[in-house]
Amino acid sequence: MKNKEIFGVFFREKPALMLINLRNAKSEVYASNLAKQIDCTYSHVVKILQQMEKSGLINFNKQGRLKLLSLTKKGTEVADNIDKIRNLL
């Protein structure tokens, strides 16, 4: 089994990649950017992001009409651990 396949056994791939991409972002990230980065629809990304916000993993920071995404301390820790597990597999 390939690493990517076994990772999918333990984690839902898209939400895990969203956290990792947010953690590794070099510039501001919006839902539309994130959707393109992980090859997912915008509506699906927003739905997952809303669940992550309720869980205290991310924040939406409104800038005009756009919502900038940022990880909370908890979200950063979760992303770090997911990335460590992904690299171990």
C-alpha positions in Angstrom: 0.0 0.0 0.0 1.4 3.4 -0.9 1.9 6.1 1.8 -0.9 8.3 0.4 -3.3 5.4 0.5 -2.5 4.3 4.1 -2.7 7.9 5.2 -6.3 8.0 3.8 -7.1 5.0 6.0 -6.4 7.0 9.2 -7.4 10.5 8.1 -9.8 12.1 5.7 -7.3 13.4 3.1 -8.8 16.8 2.2 -9.4 18.2 5.7 -5.9 17.0 6.8 -4.3 18.7 3.8 -6.3 21.9 4.5 -4.7 22.2 8.0 -1.2 21.3 6.7 -1.5 23.9 3.8 -2.7 26.6 6.2 0.2 25.8 8.5 2.7 26.0 5.6 1.3 29.1 4.0 3.8 31.8 3.1 1.1 34.4 2.4 -2.5 35.2 3.2 -4.9 32.3 2.5 -8.6 32.5 1.6 -11.0 29.6 1.1 -10.8 29.9 -2.7 -7.0 29.6 -2.6 -7.2 26.6 -0.4 -9.8 24.9 -2.6 -7.4 25.2 -5.5 -4.4 24.0 -3.6 -6.0 20.8 -2.4 -8.1 20.3 -5.6 -11.5 20.5 -4.0 -14.7 22.5 -4.6 -15.1 25.8 -2.8 -18.3 24.8 -1.2 -16.8 21.7 0.3 -13.8 23.6 1.6 -16.1 26.2 3.3 -18.2 23.5 4.9 -15.1 21.8 6.4 -13.7 25.2 7.4 -16.9 26.0 9.3 -16.6 22.7 11.2 -12.9 23.5 12.0 -13.9 26.9 13.3 -16.5 25.5 15.6 -13.8 23.1 16.9 -11.4 25.9 17.6 -8.9 25.0 14.9 -9.1 28.0 12.6 -10.2 31.6 12.6 -12.0 33.6 9.9 -10.6 37.2 9.8 -12.8 39.4 7.7 -10.9 41.9 5.4 -13.5 43.8 3.4 -15.5 41.2 1.5 -12.9 38.5 1.9 -12.3 36.2 4.9 -8.7 35.5 5.6 -8.0 32.1 7.2 -5.6 31.5 10.1 -4.8 28.6 12.4 -5.4 28.9 16.1 -2.7 27.5 18.5 -4.8 24.3 18.7 -5.0 24.1 14.9 -1.3 24.6 14.5 -0.6 21.7 17.0 -3.1 19.4 15.2 -1.5 20.3 11.8 2.0 19.6 13.2 0.9 16.2 14.5 -0.9 15.3 11.3 2.1 16.2 9.2 4.4 14.1 11.5 2.1 11.1 11.1 1.9 11.6 7.4 5.8 11.7 7.2 6.1 8.6 9.3 3.8 6.6 6.9 
